[in-house]
Amino acid sequence: METLICQSCGWPFTLTTAGTNRDKSVNKDYCRDCFKDGTFIDKSLNLHQLEMKLLEMAKVHEDISLEEARQLIKKLPELKRWRMDHI
Protein backbone atom coordinates (compact mmCIF):
# COMPACT_ATOMS: atom_id res chain seq x y z
CA MET A 1 0.00 0.00 0.00
CA GLU A 2 1.27 3.45 -0.93
CA THR A 3 2.41 5.62 1.97
CA LEU A 4 1.87 9.35 1.56
CA ILE A 5 2.97 12.30 3.70
CA CYS A 6 0.32 14.73 4.89
CA GLN A 7 1.08 18.18 3.50
CA SER A 8 -0.28 19.78 6.65
CA CYS A 9 0.98 17.77 9.65
CA GLY A 10 3.80 15.81 7.99
CA TRP A 11 2.49 12.51 9.30
CA PRO A 12 2.56 9.41 7.04
CA PHE A 13 -0.83 8.12 5.88
CA THR A 14 -2.34 5.70 3.36
CA LEU A 15 -5.29 6.00 1.00
CA THR A 16 -7.51 4.44 3.68
CA THR A 17 -6.64 7.28 6.07
CA ALA A 18 -6.60 10.06 3.47
CA GLY A 19 -8.63 13.23 3.70
CA THR A 20 -11.55 13.88 1.38
CA ASN A 21 -12.43 16.52 -1.20
CA ARG A 22 -15.82 18.27 -1.40
CA ASP A 23 -17.09 15.57 -3.75
CA LYS A 24 -16.01 12.91 -1.20
CA SER A 25 -13.14 11.72 -3.42
CA VAL A 26 -9.79 10.88 -1.82
CA ASN A 27 -7.33 13.72 -1.33
CA LYS A 28 -3.76 12.43 -1.64
CA ASP A 29 -2.22 15.57 -0.13
CA TYR A 30 -3.77 15.51 3.33
CA CYS A 31 -4.68 12.94 5.99
CA ARG A 32 -8.19 12.62 7.41
CA ASP A 33 -7.09 14.21 10.69
CA CYS A 34 -6.25 17.45 8.85
CA PHE A 35 -8.63 17.62 5.87
CA LYS A 36 -12.28 16.65 5.36
CA ASP A 37 -14.84 17.52 2.69
CA GLY A 38 -12.45 19.88 0.91
CA THR A 39 -11.44 22.00 3.88
CA PHE A 40 -8.98 21.92 6.75
CA ILE A 41 -10.48 20.58 9.98
CA ASP A 42 -8.72 23.21 12.10
CA LYS A 43 -8.76 26.26 9.86
CA SER A 44 -7.24 28.53 12.50
CA LEU A 45 -4.24 26.27 13.16
CA ASN A 46 -0.96 28.05 12.60
CA LEU A 47 2.50 26.57 12.19
CA HIS A 48 3.59 27.33 15.76
CA GLN A 49 0.47 25.67 17.19
CA LEU A 50 1.12 22.58 15.08
CA GLU A 51 4.70 22.43 16.33
CA MET A 52 3.49 22.52 19.94
CA LYS A 53 0.85 19.87 19.18
CA LEU A 54 3.47 17.51 17.71
CA LEU A 55 5.75 17.96 20.74
CA GLU A 56 2.82 17.20 23.07
CA MET A 57 1.98 14.09 21.03
CA ALA A 58 5.56 12.89 21.43
CA LYS A 59 5.27 13.20 25.21
CA VAL A 60 2.04 11.18 25.34
CA HIS A 61 2.22 8.63 22.52
CA GLU A 62 4.74 5.85 22.18
CA ASP A 63 4.55 5.83 18.36
CA ILE A 64 6.63 9.02 18.06
CA SER A 65 9.69 10.02 20.05
CA LEU A 66 10.60 13.57 21.00
CA GLU A 67 13.51 13.46 18.55
CA GLU A 68 11.22 12.23 15.73
CA ALA A 69 8.82 15.07 16.49
CA ARG A 70 11.68 17.59 16.35
CA GLN A 71 12.80 16.23 12.96
CA LEU A 72 9.23 16.41 11.68
CA ILE A 73 8.88 20.01 12.88
CA LYS A 74 11.98 21.01 10.91
CA LYS A 75 10.29 19.78 7.71
CA LEU A 76 6.90 21.46 8.28
CA PRO A 77 7.74 24.73 6.42
CA GLU A 78 8.40 22.64 3.28
CA LEU A 79 4.88 21.17 3.27
CA LYS A 80 2.22 22.47 0.90
CA ARG A 81 0.00 24.02 3.59
CA TRP A 82 2.84 26.00 5.18
CA ARG A 83 4.99 27.01 2.20
CA MET A 84 5.11 30.73 1.61
CA ASP A 85 5.60 30.50 -2.17
CA HIS A 86 2.05 31.71 -2.85
CA ILE A 87 2.82 35.20 -1.49
Secondary structure as a PSIPRED ss2 file (coil, helix, strand):
# PSIPRED VFORMAT (PSIPRED V4.0)

   1 M C   1.000  0.000  0.000
   2 E C   1.000  0.000  0.000
   3 T C   1.000  0.000  0.000
   4 L E   0.000  0.000  1.000
   5 I E   0.000  0.000  1.000
   6 C C   1.000  0.000  0.000
   7 Q C   1.000  0.000  0.000
   8 S C   1.000  0.000  0.000
   9 C C   1.000  0.000  0.000
  10 G C   1.000  0.000  0.000
  11 W C   1.000  0.000  0.000
  12 P E   0.000  0.000  1.000
  13 F E   0.000  0.000  1.000
  14 T C   1.000  0.000  0.000
  15 L H   0.000  1.000  0.000
  16 T H   0.000  1.000  0.000
  17 T H   0.000  1.000  0.000
  18 A E   0.000  0.000  1.000
  19 G E   0.000  0.000  1.000
  20 T E   0.000  0.000  1.000
  21 N C   1.000  0.000  0.000
  22 R C   1.000  0.000  0.000
  23 D C   1.000  0.000  0.000
  24 K C   1.000  0.000  0.000
  25 S C   1.000  0.000  0.000
  26 V E   0.000  0.000  1.000
  27 N E   0.000  0.000  1.000
  28 K E   0.000  0.000  1.000
  29 D E   0.000  0.000  1.000
  30 Y E   0.000  0.000  1.000
  31 C E   0.000  0.000  1.000
  32 R C   1.000  0.000  0.000
  33 D C   1.000  0.000  0.000
  34 C C   1.000  0.000  0.000
  35 F E   0.000  0.000  1.000
  36 K E   0.000  0.000  1.000
  37 D C   1.000  0.000  0.000
  38 G C   1.000  0.000  0.000
  39 T E   0.000  0.000  1.000
  40 F E   0.000  0.000  1.000
  41 I C   1.000  0.000  0.000
  42 D C   1.000  0.000  0.000
  43 K C   1.000  0.000  0.000
  44 S C   1.000  0.000  0.000
  45 L C   1.000  0.000  0.000
  46 N C   1.000  0.000  0.000
  47 L H   0.000  1.000  0.000
  48 H H   0.000  1.000  0.000
  49 Q H   0.000  1.000  0.000
  50 L H   0.000  1.000  0.000
  51 E H   0.000  1.000  0.000
  52 M H   0.000  1.000  0.000
  53 K H   0.000  1.000  0.000
  54 L H   0.000  1.000  0.000
  55 L H   0.000  1.000  0.000
  56 E H   0.000  1.000  0.000
  57 M H   0.000  1.000  0.000
  58 A H   0.000  1.000  0.000
  59 K H   0.000  1.000  0.000
  60 V H   0.000  1.000  0.000
  61 H C   1.000  0.000  0.000
  62 E C   1.000  0.000  0.000
  63 D C   1.000  0.000  0.000
  64 I C   1.000  0.000  0.000
  65 S C   1.000  0.000  0.000
  66 L H   0.000  1.000  0.000
  67 E H   0.000  1.000  0.000
  68 E H   0.000  1.000  0.000
  69 A H   0.000  1.000  0.000
  70 R H   0.000  1.000  0.000
  71 Q H   0.000  1.000  0.000
  72 L H   0.000  1.000  0.000
  73 I H   0.000  1.000  0.000
  74 K H   0.000  1.000  0.000
  75 K H   0.000  1.000  0.000
  76 L H   0.000  1.000  0.000
  77 P H   0.000  1.000  0.000
  78 E H   0.000  1.000  0.000
  79 L C   1.000  0.000  0.000
  80 K C   1.000  0.000  0.000
  81 R C   1.000  0.000  0.000
  82 W C   1.000  0.000  0.000
  83 R C   1.000  0.000  0.000
  84 M C   1.000  0.000  0.000
  85 D C   1.000  0.000  0.000
  86 H C   1.000  0.000  0.000
  87 I C   1.000  0.000  0.000
